[in-house]
Amino acid sequence: MDYLEFYGLREHPFSNVVDNRFYYNSAQHSEALTRLRYAIDRRLGLAVVIGDIGTGKTTLARRLLEELDESKYEATLLVVIHSSVSSDWLLRKFALQLGVVDVADDKVDIIGQIYQRLHEIYSADKKAAILIDEVQMLNSRELMEEFRGLLNIETPEGKLANFVFFGLPELDEVLSLDEPLKQRVAVRIKLEPFSEDNSIEYILHRMHVAGGGDEIFSQDALREVYRYSKGIPRLINTICDNALLEGYLLKKKPIDRNIIETVAVDLGLREVH
């Protein structure tokens, strides 16, 4: 037996792996999606989503990508995993993700291919949307200038390439490397941690998706999760997952505030005096 069987769950409710089945549509995230869709549909060119670690930027990026109908959008998501990215590599990646066949070797030729592909997408009455996660890692003036160049490709109806940048607060400094690019930001969204009420709703939502009920965590426990997580979704997941394991080891139903406090100590979220 593990904690799934003990608490009557079908699956683990608090994995930090992005899974759209567990997506919690808070008022903040719903508004962000509406504003991002508006930016893309109006061909405004550049939208930016900024948030601290664990506030749900990647979850929002995946949700937005899922909502962009393939019949109306040529949409792609690029996750930056290291900072040593050249402009040649980046342009080649864009070309491949936009569907360019036989990408050229020469940078100037690649830009020409991207230009042609964007016009093909436009002619098909579709909108090109390039979502990029962890953009703060592209800390290079040269790369920011490349983005600005692609944003200059437009028709009277707007930009042919629509970028949505997701990143940590340092992204503002990266955009400042090219002031003309920063001035092109049409929509800027700041993700905040959840309120206490939203945090509790988030926990119960994930429990329901996994097959559990409201009775597994006591109300005091739910409030303690918020206190130690400060409303950051990733920390909420980590605390709750550890609490379910701790509760199972203690054969405790429901999980109470003492279990949350024990987990908070184990995770270094609570000082022991």
ZIPE-V430734 format. One line per field, one symbol per residue. burial: # if it has 16 or more other C-alpha atoms within 10 Angstrom, else .. A space follows every 10 residues. Layout:
# ZIPE-V430734
burial: ???
This chain:
# ZIPE-V430734
burial: ..##.##.#. ..##...... .###....#. .##.###.## #.######## ##.####### #####..#.. ..######.# ......##.# ##.##..#.# ..#......# #.###.###. ##...##### ########## ..######.# #..#...### ########.. #..##.##.. ##..#.#.## #.##.#.### ########## ###..##.#. ######.### ########## ########.. ...####.## #.##....#. ...
